[in-house]
Amino acid sequence: MSVEIKIQWLDGADTDIKLPSYETAHAAGGDVRANFPPEMREQGVVLEPGARALIPTGFAMEIEPGYEVQVRPRSGLALKHGISLVNTPGTIDADYRGPVGIILINLGQEPFHVPHGERIGQMIVAPVVQAAYRVVDSLSDTARGAGGFGSTGRT
């Protein structure tokens, strides 16, 4: 199954940086790269431990109605450097047309350099189901009921 995502380069973007791309034949997520404005390309961004930053991708996009794009961390950056996303998964709605940025956080113990062109996250296209919320007087019973909020069954 294929869904079309329209991409528009932003002013000042480096159009030599790859657009989101699937790096293997069965990859679920398209890798997204840092695309800094010209004045930041040489130095990139250094994330100190505990720091977070909005990293630009250089593009905006149009998502087909009925879909969203989820932005998720890259497992290699998470394992090797403690780099994650603050709001993971981040959601990009089908009606958003602004610049796409990735909010990285350094959960590691060393500063992390994000260079121009670095793969910083992955985008997953997913269908959206909207719920109809309705107030009722009671809810049906289950074996669990209201017990165990946040519980794994361990004591």
ZASE-758185 format. One record per residue (C-alpha): residue number from 1; residue in one letter; chain; y, x, z. Coordinates in steps of 0.02 Angstrom, whole numbers, plus 50000, padded with zeros to 5 digits. Layout:
BEGIN
(r NUM 'A' 'A' (Y X Z))
...
This chain:
BEGIN
(r 1 'M' 'A' (50000 50000 50000))
(r 2 'S' 'A' (50172 50064 49959))
(r 3 'V' 'A' (50345 50011 50018))
(r 4 'E' 'A' (50502 50073 49933))
(r 5 'I' 'A' (50630 50160 50043))
(r 6 'K' 'A' (50792 50194 49951))
(r 7 'I' 'A' (50879 50356 50002))
(r 8 'Q' 'A' (51062 50398 49978))
(r 9 'W' 'A' (51128 50573 50009))
(r 10 'L' 'A' (51280 50579 50123))
(r 11 'D' 'A' (51436 50675 50077))
(r 12 'G' 'A' (51413 50859 50119))
(r 13 'A' 'A' (51222 50848 50129))
(r 14 'D' 'A' (51119 50991 50062))
(r 15 'T' 'A' (51024 50907 49920))
(r 16 'D' 'A' (50905 51056 49910))
(r 17 'I' 'A' (50827 51002 50077))
(r 18 'K' 'A' (50671 50898 50047))
(r 19 'L' 'A' (50682 50712 50077))
(r 20 'P' 'A' (50557 50638 50200))
(r 21 'S' 'A' (50387 50687 50133))
(r 22 'Y' 'A' (50203 50667 50172))
(r 23 'E' 'A' (50134 50843 50193))
(r 24 'T' 'A' (49951 50794 50173))
(r 25 'A' 'A' (49861 50662 50070))
(r 26 'H' 'A' (49824 50547 50218))
(r 27 'A' 'A' (49976 50580 50327))
(r 28 'A' 'A' (50046 50425 50413))
(r 29 'G' 'A' (50219 50498 50438))
(r 30 'G' 'A' (50342 50576 50319))
(r 31 'D' 'A' (50417 50735 50392))
(r 32 'V' 'A' (50606 50729 50414))
(r 33 'R' 'A' (50713 50887 50408))
(r 34 'A' 'A' (50875 50941 50488))
(r 35 'N' 'A' (51015 50936 50361))
(r 36 'F' 'A' (51172 51006 50439))
(r 37 'P' 'A' (51347 50995 50364))
(r 38 'P' 'A' (51406 51155 50278))
(r 39 'E' 'A' (51499 51222 50431))
(r 40 'M' 'A' (51341 51213 50539))
(r 41 'R' 'A' (51207 51271 50416))
(r 42 'E' 'A' (51207 51453 50464))
(r 43 'Q' 'A' (51195 51429 50653))
(r 44 'G' 'A' (51104 51261 50665))
(r 45 'V' 'A' (51091 51195 50843))
(r 46 'V' 'A' (51021 51276 51001))
(r 47 'L' 'A' (50948 51153 51125))
(r 48 'E' 'A' (50948 51222 51301))
(r 49 'P' 'A' (50810 51160 51419))
(r 50 'G' 'A' (50848 50980 51466))
(r 51 'A' 'A' (50979 50961 51329))
(r 52 'R' 'A' (50977 50832 51191))
(r 53 'A' 'A' (51069 50822 51025))
(r 54 'L' 'A' (51085 50707 50876))
(r 55 'I' 'A' (51022 50807 50728))
(r 56 'P' 'A' (51083 50747 50558))
(r 57 'T' 'A' (50963 50719 50412))
(r 58 'G' 'A' (51096 50710 50276))
(r 59 'F' 'A' (51046 50537 50214))
(r 60 'A' 'A' (51059 50350 50238))
(r 61 'M' 'A' (50924 50231 50181))
(r 62 'E' 'A' (50883 50053 50135))
(r 63 'I' 'A' (50721 49982 50204))
(r 64 'E' 'A' (50640 49829 50126))
(r 65 'P' 'A' (50661 49670 50231))
(r 66 'G' 'A' (50506 49638 50338))
(r 67 'Y' 'A' (50486 49824 50379))
(r 68 'E' 'A' (50555 49951 50500))
(r 69 'V' 'A' (50549 50140 50504))
(r 70 'Q' 'A' (50489 50217 50667))
(r 71 'V' 'A' (50544 50394 50705))
(r 72 'R' 'A' (50421 50497 50807))
(r 73 'P' 'A' (50409 50675 50872))
(r 74 'R' 'A' (50310 50809 50784))
(r 75 'S' 'A' (50160 50857 50889))
(r 76 'G' 'A' (50173 51043 50850))
(r 77 'L' 'A' (50353 51052 50913))
(r 78 'A' 'A' (50304 50953 51068))
(r 79 'L' 'A' (50154 51063 51111))
(r 80 'K' 'A' (50227 51233 51069))
(r 81 'H' 'A' (50408 51208 51123))
(r 82 'G' 'A' (50423 51046 51225))
(r 83 'I' 'A' (50532 50966 51091))
(r 84 'S' 'A' (50524 50776 51085))
(r 85 'L' 'A' (50631 50625 51044))
(r 86 'V' 'A' (50731 50540 51180))
(r 87 'N' 'A' (50693 50364 51116))
(r 88 'T' 'A' (50519 50382 51048))
(r 89 'P' 'A' (50477 50293 50944))
(r 90 'G' 'A' (50651 50263 50879))
(r 91 'T' 'A' (50671 50109 50770))
(r 92 'I' 'A' (50776 50098 50613))
(r 93 'D' 'A' (50801 49917 50564))
(r 94 'A' 'A' (50798 49853 50385))
(r 95 'D' 'A' (50982 49803 50394))
(r 96 'Y' 'A' (51047 49974 50452))
(r 97 'R' 'A' (51138 50073 50318))
(r 98 'G' 'A' (51219 50214 50418))
(r 99 'P' 'A' (51176 50398 50432))
(r 100 'V' 'A' (51001 50435 50493))
(r 101 'G' 'A' (50996 50555 50639))
(r 102 'I' 'A' (50856 50613 50753))
(r 103 'I' 'A' (50892 50627 50941))
(r 104 'L' 'A' (50797 50782 50996))
(r 105 'I' 'A' (50771 50833 51178))
(r 106 'N' 'A' (50710 51000 51243))
(r 107 'L' 'A' (50583 50966 51380))
(r 108 'G' 'A' (50527 51147 51374))
(r 109 'Q' 'A' (50581 51295 51480))
(r 110 'E' 'A' (50662 51401 51343))
(r 111 'P' 'A' (50809 51369 51227))
(r 112 'F' 'A' (50753 51303 51058))
(r 113 'H' 'A' (50843 51341 50895))
(r 114 'V' 'A' (50847 51202 50764))
(r 115 'P' 'A' (50885 51286 50599))
(r 116 'H' 'A' (50947 51201 50441))
(r 117 'G' 'A' (50795 51128 50350))
(r 118 'E' 'A' (50680 51124 50504))
(r 119 'R' 'A' (50554 50982 50510))
(r 120 'I' 'A' (50614 50887 50664))
(r 121 'G' 'A' (50522 50721 50665))
(r 122 'Q' 'A' (50418 50603 50564))
(r 123 'M' 'A' (50454 50431 50494))
(r 124 'I' 'A' (50324 50293 50496))
(r 125 'V' 'A' (50350 50134 50394))
(r 126 'A' 'A' (50284 49981 50484))
(r 127 'P' 'A' (50285 49793 50456))
(r 128 'V' 'A' (50392 49688 50573))
(r 129 'V' 'A' (50340 49525 50653))
(r 130 'Q' 'A' (50479 49428 50737))
(r 131 'A' 'A' (50432 49318 50884))
(r 132 'A' 'A' (50496 49147 50930))
(r 133 'Y' 'A' (50540 49154 51115))
(r 134 'R' 'A' (50518 48992 51211))
(r 135 'V' 'A' (50544 48949 51394))
(r 136 'V' 'A' (50394 48858 51474))
(r 137 'D' 'A' (50357 48792 51649))
(r 138 'S' 'A' (50194 48890 51669))
(r 139 'L' 'A' (50088 49024 51587))
(r 140 'S' 'A' (49900 49020 51559))
(r 141 'D' 'A' (49786 49103 51687))
(r 142 'T' 'A' (49694 49267 51654))
(r 143 'A' 'A' (49575 49374 51757))
(r 144 'R' 'A' (49715 49501 51785))
(r 145 'G' 'A' (49852 49374 51818))
(r 146 'A' 'A' (50013 49452 51885))
(r 147 'G' 'A' (49924 49596 51971))
(r 148 'G' 'A' (49921 49776 51918))
(r 149 'F' 'A' (50093 49801 51840))
(r 150 'G' 'A' (50092 49984 51792))
(r 151 'S' 'A' (49917 50009 51860))
(r 152 'T' 'A' (49779 50109 51779))
(r 153 'G' 'A' (49653 50042 51902))
(r 154 'R' 'A' (49665 50200 52009))
(r 155 'T' 'A' (49717 50194 52190))
